[in-house]
Amino acid sequence: MLSHKYFVASVLLFILLLVSISANYLLIESFGISGAAMATLIAIGTFNLLKYIYILFRFKMQPFSKHTGYIFICVLICIAFVFIIPQSLHPFVKAFLGCSFSVIVFSLMNIKFKTIDEVNKIFKRFKIIK
């Protein structure tokens, strides 16, 4: 006999299918390829929100912590930096600058807030943090 969790996963996937088809039908006509992107965002966002609610109520678990917020803020800072880089630069230079900035921001954030345990182990091995 199958577990109840498989049934819930199937229901959530069916909801994902319905939302995806409906959103694509409504948005592609109006917005073209951008509508397809918006429909995908809506469908996957709905699916993930429903999974989050299921985990929260069924297992009484909170999958996010304050460290998730720190990481989200770093992602926003890095995206803002990439948009600030002048368009006149060569794409490889832009990619190098964006990647370098991201590594620096995430490293400093991890040193300050100790958000990612695996990275902390590497930093400790090289005596970057105590």
Phi and psi in radians as a Rosetta constraint file:
Dihedral C 1 N 2 CA 2 C 2 CIRCULARHARMONIC -1.382 0.35
Dihedral N 2 CA 2 C 2 N 3 CIRCULARHARMONIC 2.639 0.35
Dihedral C 2 N 3 CA 3 C 3 CIRCULARHARMONIC -1.270 0.35
Dihedral N 3 CA 3 C 3 N 4 CIRCULARHARMONIC 2.719 0.35
Dihedral C 3 N 4 CA 4 C 4 CIRCULARHARMONIC -1.076 0.35
Dihedral N 4 CA 4 C 4 N 5 CIRCULARHARMONIC -0.517 0.35
Dihedral C 4 N 5 CA 5 C 5 CIRCULARHARMONIC -1.142 0.35
Dihedral N 5 CA 5 C 5 N 6 CIRCULARHARMONIC -0.603 0.35
Dihedral C 5 N 6 CA 6 C 6 CIRCULARHARMONIC -1.146 0.35
Dihedral N 6 CA 6 C 6 N 7 CIRCULARHARMONIC -0.677 0.35
Dihedral C 6 N 7 CA 7 C 7 CIRCULARHARMONIC -1.115 0.35
Dihedral N 7 CA 7 C 7 N 8 CIRCULARHARMONIC -0.773 0.35
Dihedral C 7 N 8 CA 8 C 8 CIRCULARHARMONIC -1.116 0.35
Dihedral N 8 CA 8 C 8 N 9 CIRCULARHARMONIC -0.731 0.35
Dihedral C 8 N 9 CA 9 C 9 CIRCULARHARMONIC -1.065 0.35
Dihedral N 9 CA 9 C 9 N 10 CIRCULARHARMONIC -0.704 0.35
Dihedral C 9 N 10 CA 10 C 10 CIRCULARHARMONIC -1.142 0.35
Dihedral N 10 CA 10 C 10 N 11 CIRCULARHARMONIC -0.733 0.35
Dihedral C 10 N 11 CA 11 C 11 CIRCULARHARMONIC -1.113 0.35
Dihedral N 11 CA 11 C 11 N 12 CIRCULARHARMONIC -0.754 0.35
Dihedral C 11 N 12 CA 12 C 12 CIRCULARHARMONIC -1.131 0.35
Dihedral N 12 CA 12 C 12 N 13 CIRCULARHARMONIC -0.676 0.35
Dihedral C 12 N 13 CA 13 C 13 CIRCULARHARMONIC -1.158 0.35
Dihedral N 13 CA 13 C 13 N 14 CIRCULARHARMONIC -0.636 0.35
Dihedral C 13 N 14 CA 14 C 14 CIRCULARHARMONIC -1.145 0.35
Dihedral N 14 CA 14 C 14 N 15 CIRCULARHARMONIC -0.700 0.35
Dihedral C 14 N 15 CA 15 C 15 CIRCULARHARMONIC -1.113 0.35
Dihedral N 15 CA 15 C 15 N 16 CIRCULARHARMONIC -0.719 0.35
Dihedral C 15 N 16 CA 16 C 16 CIRCULARHARMONIC -1.009 0.35
Dihedral N 16 CA 16 C 16 N 17 CIRCULARHARMONIC -0.778 0.35
Dihedral C 16 N 17 CA 17 C 17 CIRCULARHARMONIC -1.059 0.35
Dihedral N 17 CA 17 C 17 N 18 CIRCULARHARMONIC -0.823 0.35
Dihedral C 17 N 18 CA 18 C 18 CIRCULARHARMONIC -1.109 0.35
Dihedral N 18 CA 18 C 18 N 19 CIRCULARHARMONIC -0.781 0.35
Dihedral C 18 N 19 CA 19 C 19 CIRCULARHARMONIC -1.137 0.35
Dihedral N 19 CA 19 C 19 N 20 CIRCULARHARMONIC -0.725 0.35
Dihedral C 19 N 20 CA 20 C 20 CIRCULARHARMONIC -1.091 0.35
Dihedral N 20 CA 20 C 20 N 21 CIRCULARHARMONIC -0.849 0.35
Dihedral C 20 N 21 CA 21 C 21 CIRCULARHARMONIC -1.112 0.35
Dihedral N 21 CA 21 C 21 N 22 CIRCULARHARMONIC -0.799 0.35
Dihedral C 21 N 22 CA 22 C 22 CIRCULARHARMONIC -1.099 0.35
Dihedral N 22 CA 22 C 22 N 23 CIRCULARHARMONIC -0.831 0.35
Dihedral C 22 N 23 CA 23 C 23 CIRCULARHARMONIC -1.144 0.35
Dihedral N 23 CA 23 C 23 N 24 CIRCULARHARMONIC -0.712 0.35
Dihedral C 23 N 24 CA 24 C 24 CIRCULARHARMONIC -1.083 0.35
Dihedral N 24 CA 24 C 24 N 25 CIRCULARHARMONIC -0.771 0.35
Dihedral C 24 N 25 CA 25 C 25 CIRCULARHARMONIC -1.048 0.35
Dihedral N 25 CA 25 C 25 N 26 CIRCULARHARMONIC -0.746 0.35
Dihedral C 25 N 26 CA 26 C 26 CIRCULARHARMONIC -1.356 0.35
Dihedral N 26 CA 26 C 26 N 27 CIRCULARHARMONIC -0.636 0.35
Dihedral C 26 N 27 CA 27 C 27 CIRCULARHARMONIC -1.658 0.35
Dihedral N 27 CA 27 C 27 N 28 CIRCULARHARMONIC -0.495 0.35
Dihedral C 27 N 28 CA 28 C 28 CIRCULARHARMONIC -1.168 0.35
Dihedral N 28 CA 28 C 28 N 29 CIRCULARHARMONIC -0.662 0.35
Dihedral C 28 N 29 CA 29 C 29 CIRCULARHARMONIC -1.046 0.35
Dihedral N 29 CA 29 C 29 N 30 CIRCULARHARMONIC -0.725 0.35
Dihedral C 29 N 30 CA 30 C 30 CIRCULARHARMONIC -1.449 0.35
Dihedral N 30 CA 30 C 30 N 31 CIRCULARHARMONIC -0.710 0.35
Dihedral C 30 N 31 CA 31 C 31 CIRCULARHARMONIC -2.024 0.35
Dihedral N 31 CA 31 C 31 N 32 CIRCULARHARMONIC -0.030 0.35
Dihedral C 31 N 32 CA 32 C 32 CIRCULARHARMONIC 1.213 0.35
Dihedral N 32 CA 32 C 32 N 33 CIRCULARHARMONIC -2.370 0.35
Dihedral C 32 N 33 CA 33 C 33 CIRCULARHARMONIC -1.149 0.35
Dihedral N 33 CA 33 C 33 N 34 CIRCULARHARMONIC -0.550 0.35
Dihedral C 33 N 34 CA 34 C 34 CIRCULARHARMONIC -1.143 0.35
Dihedral N 34 CA 34 C 34 N 35 CIRCULARHARMONIC -0.595 0.35
Dihedral C 34 N 35 CA 35 C 35 CIRCULARHARMONIC -1.123 0.35
Dihedral N 35 CA 35 C 35 N 36 CIRCULARHARMONIC -0.653 0.35
Dihedral C 35 N 36 CA 36 C 36 CIRCULARHARMONIC -1.119 0.35
Dihedral N 36 CA 36 C 36 N 37 CIRCULARHARMONIC -0.687 0.35
Dihedral C 36 N 37 CA 37 C 37 CIRCULARHARMONIC -1.147 0.35
Dihedral N 37 CA 37 C 37 N 38 CIRCULARHARMONIC -0.750 0.35
Dihedral C 37 N 38 CA 38 C 38 CIRCULARHARMONIC -1.120 0.35
Dihedral N 38 CA 38 C 38 N 39 CIRCULARHARMONIC -0.689 0.35
Dihedral C 38 N 39 CA 39 C 39 CIRCULARHARMONIC -1.113 0.35
Dihedral N 39 CA 39 C 39 N 40 CIRCULARHARMONIC -0.714 0.35
Dihedral C 39 N 40 CA 40 C 40 CIRCULARHARMONIC -1.120 0.35
Dihedral N 40 CA 40 C 40 N 41 CIRCULARHARMONIC -0.746 0.35
Dihedral C 40 N 41 CA 41 C 41 CIRCULARHARMONIC -1.055 0.35
Dihedral N 41 CA 41 C 41 N 42 CIRCULARHARMONIC -0.775 0.35
Dihedral C 41 N 42 CA 42 C 42 CIRCULARHARMONIC -1.133 0.35
Dihedral N 42 CA 42 C 42 N 43 CIRCULARHARMONIC -0.782 0.35
Dihedral C 42 N 43 CA 43 C 43 CIRCULARHARMONIC -1.141 0.35
Dihedral N 43 CA 43 C 43 N 44 CIRCULARHARMONIC -0.853 0.35
Dihedral C 43 N 44 CA 44 C 44 CIRCULARHARMONIC -1.218 0.35
Dihedral N 44 CA 44 C 44 N 45 CIRCULARHARMONIC -0.646 0.35
Dihedral C 44 N 45 CA 45 C 45 CIRCULARHARMONIC -1.089 0.35
Dihedral N 45 CA 45 C 45 N 46 CIRCULARHARMONIC -0.745 0.35
Dihedral C 45 N 46 CA 46 C 46 CIRCULARHARMONIC -1.105 0.35
Dihedral N 46 CA 46 C 46 N 47 CIRCULARHARMONIC -0.788 0.35
Dihedral C 46 N 47 CA 47 C 47 CIRCULARHARMONIC -1.045 0.35
Dihedral N 47 CA 47 C 47 N 48 CIRCULARHARMONIC -0.825 0.35
Dihedral C 47 N 48 CA 48 C 48 CIRCULARHARMONIC -1.176 0.35
Dihedral N 48 CA 48 C 48 N 49 CIRCULARHARMONIC -0.637 0.35
Dihedral C 48 N 49 CA 49 C 49 CIRCULARHARMONIC -1.118 0.35
Dihedral N 49 CA 49 C 49 N 50 CIRCULARHARMONIC -0.753 0.35
Dihedral C 49 N 50 CA 50 C 50 CIRCULARHARMONIC -1.140 0.35
Dihedral N 50 CA 50 C 50 N 51 CIRCULARHARMONIC -0.683 0.35
Dihedral C 50 N 51 CA 51 C 51 CIRCULARHARMONIC -1.112 0.35
Dihedral N 51 CA 51 C 51 N 52 CIRCULARHARMONIC -0.718 0.35
Dihedral C 51 N 52 CA 52 C 52 CIRCULARHARMONIC -1.062 0.35
Dihedral N 52 CA 52 C 52 N 53 CIRCULARHARMONIC -0.804 0.35
Dihedral C 52 N 53 CA 53 C 53 CIRCULARHARMONIC -1.100 0.35
Dihedral N 53 CA 53 C 53 N 54 CIRCULARHARMONIC -0.713 0.35
Dihedral C 53 N 54 CA 54 C 54 CIRCULARHARMONIC -1.084 0.35
Dihedral N 54 CA 54 C 54 N 55 CIRCULARHARMONIC -0.825 0.35
Dihedral C 54 N 55 CA 55 C 55 CIRCULARHARMONIC -1.091 0.35
Dihedral N 55 CA 55 C 55 N 56 CIRCULARHARMONIC -0.711 0.35
Dihedral C 55 N 56 CA 56 C 56 CIRCULARHARMONIC -1.097 0.35
Dihedral N 56 CA 56 C 56 N 57 CIRCULARHARMONIC -0.803 0.35
Dihedral C 56 N 57 CA 57 C 57 CIRCULARHARMONIC -1.502 0.35
Dihedral N 57 CA 57 C 57 N 58 CIRCULARHARMONIC -0.659 0.35
Dihedral C 57 N 58 CA 58 C 58 CIRCULARHARMONIC -1.299 0.35
Dihedral N 58 CA 58 C 58 N 59 CIRCULARHARMONIC -0.777 0.35
Dihedral C 58 N 59 CA 59 C 59 CIRCULARHARMONIC -1.850 0.35
Dihedral N 59 CA 59 C 59 N 60 CIRCULARHARMONIC -0.062 0.35
Dihedral C 59 N 60 CA 60 C 60 CIRCULARHARMONIC 0.948 0.35
Dihedral N 60 CA 60 C 60 N 61 CIRCULARHARMONIC 0.742 0.35
Dihedral C 60 N 61 CA 61 C 61 CIRCULARHARMONIC -2.065 0.35
Dihedral N 61 CA 61 C 61 N 62 CIRCULARHARMONIC 2.475 0.35
Dihedral C 61 N 62 CA 62 C 62 CIRCULARHARMONIC -1.867 0.35
Dihedral N 62 CA 62 C 62 N 63 CIRCULARHARMONIC 1.881 0.35
Dihedral C 62 N 63 CA 63 C 63 CIRCULARHARMONIC -1.317 0.35
Dihedral N 63 CA 63 C 63 N 64 CIRCULARHARMONIC -0.144 0.35
Dihedral C 63 N 64 CA 64 C 64 CIRCULARHARMONIC -1.959 0.35
Dihedral N 64 CA 64 C 64 N 65 CIRCULARHARMONIC 2.710 0.35
Dihedral C 64 N 65 CA 65 C 65 CIRCULARHARMONIC -2.383 0.35
Dihedral N 65 CA 65 C 65 N 66 CIRCULARHARMONIC -3.078 0.35
Dihedral C 65 N 66 CA 66 C 66 CIRCULARHARMONIC -1.132 0.35
Dihedral N 66 CA 66 C 66 N 67 CIRCULARHARMONIC -0.456 0.35
Dihedral C 66 N 67 CA 67 C 67 CIRCULARHARMONIC -1.146 0.35
Dihedral N 67 CA 67 C 67 N 68 CIRCULARHARMONIC -0.550 0.35
Dihedral C 67 N 68 CA 68 C 68 CIRCULARHARMONIC -1.082 0.35
Dihedral N 68 CA 68 C 68 N 69 CIRCULARHARMONIC -0.689 0.35
Dihedral C 68 N 69 CA 69 C 69 CIRCULARHARMONIC -1.116 0.35
Dihedral N 69 CA 69 C 69 N 70 CIRCULARHARMONIC -0.736 0.35
Dihedral C 69 N 70 CA 70 C 70 CIRCULARHARMONIC -1.059 0.35
Dihedral N 70 CA 70 C 70 N 71 CIRCULARHARMONIC -0.762 0.35
Dihedral C 70 N 71 CA 71 C 71 CIRCULARHARMONIC -1.131 0.35
Dihedral N 71 CA 71 C 71 N 72 CIRCULARHARMONIC -0.736 0.35
Dihedral C 71 N 72 CA 72 C 72 CIRCULARHARMONIC -1.071 0.35
Dihedral N 72 CA 72 C 72 N 73 CIRCULARHARMONIC -0.730 0.35
Dihedral C 72 N 73 CA 73 C 73 CIRCULARHARMONIC -1.113 0.35
Dihedral N 73 CA 73 C 73 N 74 CIRCULARHARMONIC -0.712 0.35
Dihedral C 73 N 74 CA 74 C 74 CIRCULARHARMONIC -1.110 0.35
Dihedral N 74 CA 74 C 74 N 75 CIRCULARHARMONIC -0.696 0.35
Dihedral C 74 N 75 CA 75 C 75 CIRCULARHARMONIC -1.082 0.35
Dihedral N 75 CA 75 C 75 N 76 CIRCULARHARMONIC -0.769 0.35
Dihedral C 75 N 76 CA 76 C 76 CIRCULARHARMONIC -1.097 0.35
Dihedral N 76 CA 76 C 76 N 77 CIRCULARHARMONIC -0.704 0.35
Dihedral C 76 N 77 CA 77 C 77 CIRCULARHARMONIC -1.099 0.35
Dihedral N 77 CA 77 C 77 N 78 CIRCULARHARMONIC -0.760 0.35
Dihedral C 77 N 78 CA 78 C 78 CIRCULARHARMONIC -1.156 0.35
Dihedral N 78 CA 78 C 78 N 79 CIRCULARHARMONIC -0.700 0.35
Dihedral C 78 N 79 CA 79 C 79 CIRCULARHARMONIC -1.123 0.35
Dihedral N 79 CA 79 C 79 N 80 CIRCULARHARMONIC -0.740 0.35
Dihedral C 79 N 80 CA 80 C 80 CIRCULARHARMONIC -1.070 0.35
Dihedral N 80 CA 80 C 80 N 81 CIRCULARHARMONIC -0.719 0.35
Dihedral C 80 N 81 CA 81 C 81 CIRCULARHARMONIC -1.090 0.35
Dihedral N 81 CA 81 C 81 N 82 CIRCULARHARMONIC -0.751 0.35
Dihedral C 81 N 82 CA 82 C 82 CIRCULARHARMONIC -1.093 0.35
Dihedral N 82 CA 82 C 82 N 83 CIRCULARHARMONIC -0.645 0.35
Dihedral C 82 N 83 CA 83 C 83 CIRCULARHARMONIC -1.246 0.35
Dihedral N 83 CA 83 C 83 N 84 CIRCULARHARMONIC -0.409 0.35
Dihedral C 83 N 84 CA 84 C 84 CIRCULARHARMONIC -1.382 0.35
Dihedral N 84 CA 84 C 84 N 85 CIRCULARHARMONIC -0.464 0.35
Dihedral C 84 N 85 CA 85 C 85 CIRCULARHARMONIC -1.018 0.35
Dihedral N 85 CA 85 C 85 N 86 CIRCULARHARMONIC 2.293 0.35
Dihedral C 85 N 86 CA 86 C 86 CIRCULARHARMONIC -1.037 0.35
Dihedral N 86 CA 86 C 86 N 87 CIRCULARHARMONIC 2.475 0.35
Dihedral C 86 N 87 CA 87 C 87 CIRCULARHARMONIC -1.215 0.35
Dihedral N 87 CA 87 C 87 N 88 CIRCULARHARMONIC -0.344 0.35
Dihedral C 87 N 88 CA 88 C 88 CIRCULARHARMONIC -1.272 0.35
Dihedral N 88 CA 88 C 88 N 89 CIRCULARHARMONIC -0.282 0.35
Dihedral C 88 N 89 CA 89 C 89 CIRCULARHARMONIC -1.242 0.35
Dihedral N 89 CA 89 C 89 N 90 CIRCULARHARMONIC 2.687 0.35
Dihedral C 89 N 90 CA 90 C 90 CIRCULARHARMONIC -1.113 0.35
Dihedral N 90 CA 90 C 90 N 91 CIRCULARHARMONIC 2.506 0.35
Dihedral C 90 N 91 CA 91 C 91 CIRCULARHARMONIC -0.999 0.35
Dihedral N 91 CA 91 C 91 N 92 CIRCULARHARMONIC -0.612 0.35
Dihedral C 91 N 92 CA 92 C 92 CIRCULARHARMONIC -1.188 0.35
Dihedral N 92 CA 92 C 92 N 93 CIRCULARHARMONIC -0.644 0.35
Dihedral C 92 N 93 CA 93 C 93 CIRCULARHARMONIC -1.154 0.35
Dihedral N 93 CA 93 C 93 N 94 CIRCULARHARMONIC -0.760 0.35
Dihedral C 93 N 94 CA 94 C 94 CIRCULARHARMONIC -1.055 0.35
Dihedral N 94 CA 94 C 94 N 95 CIRCULARHARMONIC -0.749 0.35
Dihedral C 94 N 95 CA 95 C 95 CIRCULARHARMONIC -1.116 0.35
Dihedral N 95 CA 95 C 95 N 96 CIRCULARHARMONIC -0.748 0.35
Dihedral C 95 N 96 CA 96 C 96 CIRCULARHARMONIC -1.102 0.35
Dihedral N 96 CA 96 C 96 N 97 CIRCULARHARMONIC -0.793 0.35
Dihedral C 96 N 97 CA 97 C 97 CIRCULARHARMONIC -1.100 0.35
Dihedral N 97 CA 97 C 97 N 98 CIRCULARHARMONIC -0.783 0.35
Dihedral C 97 N 98 CA 98 C 98 CIRCULARHARMONIC -1.099 0.35
Dihedral N 98 CA 98 C 98 N 99 CIRCULARHARMONIC -0.771 0.35
Dihedral C 98 N 99 CA 99 C 99 CIRCULARHARMONIC -1.153 0.35
Dihedral N 99 CA 99 C 99 N 100 CIRCULARHARMONIC -0.762 0.35
Dihedral C 99 N 100 CA 100 C 100 CIRCULARHARMONIC -1.081 0.35
Dihedral N 100 CA 100 C 100 N 101 CIRCULARHARMONIC -0.788 0.35
Dihedral C 100 N 101 CA 101 C 101 CIRCULARHARMONIC -1.076 0.35
Dihedral N 101 CA 101 C 101 N 102 CIRCULARHARMONIC -0.734 0.35
Dihedral C 101 N 102 CA 102 C 102 CIRCULARHARMONIC -1.099 0.35
Dihedral N 102 CA 102 C 102 N 103 CIRCULARHARMONIC -0.759 0.35
Dihedral C 102 N 103 CA 103 C 103 CIRCULARHARMONIC -1.082 0.35
Dihedral N 103 CA 103 C 103 N 104 CIRCULARHARMONIC -0.764 0.35
Dihedral C 103 N 104 CA 104 C 104 CIRCULARHARMONIC -1.135 0.35
Dihedral N 104 CA 104 C 104 N 105 CIRCULARHARMONIC -0.814 0.35
Dihedral C 104 N 105 CA 105 C 105 CIRCULARHARMONIC -1.089 0.35
Dihedral N 105 CA 105 C 105 N 106 CIRCULARHARMONIC -0.814 0.35
Dihedral C 105 N 106 CA 106 C 106 CIRCULARHARMONIC -1.204 0.35
Dihedral N 106 CA 106 C 106 N 107 CIRCULARHARMONIC -0.605 0.35
Dihedral C 106 N 107 CA 107 C 107 CIRCULARHARMONIC -1.154 0.35
Dihedral N 107 CA 107 C 107 N 108 CIRCULARHARMONIC -0.816 0.35
Dihedral C 107 N 108 CA 108 C 108 CIRCULARHARMONIC -1.103 0.35
Dihedral N 108 CA 108 C 108 N 109 CIRCULARHARMONIC -0.714 0.35
Dihedral C 108 N 109 CA 109 C 109 CIRCULARHARMONIC -1.090 0.35
Dihedral N 109 CA 109 C 109 N 110 CIRCULARHARMONIC -0.713 0.35
Dihedral C 109 N 110 CA 110 C 110 CIRCULARHARMONIC -1.222 0.35
Dihedral N 110 CA 110 C 110 N 111 CIRCULARHARMONIC -0.639 0.35
Dihedral C 110 N 111 CA 111 C 111 CIRCULARHARMONIC -1.141 0.35
Dihedral N 111 CA 111 C 111 N 112 CIRCULARHARMONIC -0.721 0.35
Dihedral C 111 N 112 CA 112 C 112 CIRCULARHARMONIC -1.257 0.35
Dihedral N 112 CA 112 C 112 N 113 CIRCULARHARMONIC -0.819 0.35
Dihedral C 112 N 113 CA 113 C 113 CIRCULARHARMONIC -1.876 0.35
Dihedral N 113 CA 113 C 113 N 114 CIRCULARHARMONIC -0.101 0.35
Dihedral C 113 N 114 CA 114 C 114 CIRCULARHARMONIC 0.880 0.35
Dihedral N 114 CA 114 C 114 N 115 CIRCULARHARMONIC 0.998 0.35
Dihedral C 114 N 115 CA 115 C 115 CIRCULARHARMONIC -1.473 0.35
Dihedral N 115 CA 115 C 115 N 116 CIRCULARHARMONIC -0.585 0.35
Dihedral C 115 N 116 CA 116 C 116 CIRCULARHARMONIC -2.053 0.35
Dihedral N 116 CA 116 C 116 N 117 CIRCULARHARMONIC 1.944 0.35
Dihedral C 116 N 117 CA 117 C 117 CIRCULARHARMONIC -1.070 0.35
Dihedral N 117 CA 117 C 117 N 118 CIRCULARHARMONIC -0.700 0.35
Dihedral C 117 N 118 CA 118 C 118 CIRCULARHARMONIC -1.103 0.35
Dihedral N 118 CA 118 C 118 N 119 CIRCULARHARMONIC -0.702 0.35
Dihedral C 118 N 119 CA 119 C 119 CIRCULARHARMONIC -1.218 0.35
Dihedral N 119 CA 119 C 119 N 120 CIRCULARHARMONIC -0.645 0.35
Dihedral C 119 N 120 CA 120 C 120 CIRCULARHARMONIC -1.052 0.35
Dihedral N 120 CA 120 C 120 N 121 CIRCULARHARMONIC -0.674 0.35
Dihedral C 120 N 121 CA 121 C 121 CIRCULARHARMONIC -1.081 0.35
Dihedral N 121 CA 121 C 121 N 122 CIRCULARHARMONIC -0.721 0.35
Dihedral C 121 N 122 CA 122 C 122 CIRCULARHARMONIC -1.177 0.35
Dihedral N 122 CA 122 C 122 N 123 CIRCULARHARMONIC -0.755 0.35
Dihedral C 122 N 123 CA 123 C 123 CIRCULARHARMONIC -1.069 0.35
Dihedral N 123 CA 123 C 123 N 124 CIRCULARHARMONIC -0.690 0.35
Dihedral C 123 N 124 CA 124 C 124 CIRCULARHARMONIC -1.172 0.35
Dihedral N 124 CA 124 C 124 N 125 CIRCULARHARMONIC -0.665 0.35
Dihedral C 124 N 125 CA 125 C 125 CIRCULARHARMONIC -1.079 0.35
Dihedral N 125 CA 125 C 125 N 126 CIRCULARHARMONIC -0.668 0.35
Dihedral C 125 N 126 CA 126 C 126 CIRCULARHARMONIC -1.629 0.35
Dihedral N 126 CA 126 C 126 N 127 CIRCULARHARMONIC 0.177 0.35
Dihedral C 126 N 127 CA 127 C 127 CIRCULARHARMONIC 1.002 0.35
Dihedral N 127 CA 127 C 127 N 128 CIRCULARHARMONIC 0.640 0.35
Dihedral C 127 N 128 CA 128 C 128 CIRCULARHARMONIC -1.410 0.35
Dihedral N 128 CA 128 C 128 N 129 CIRCULARHARMONIC -0.638 0.35
Dihedral C 128 N 129 CA 129 C 129 CIRCULARHARMONIC -2.238 0.35
Dihedral N 129 CA 129 C 129 N 130 CIRCULARHARMONIC 2.875 0.35
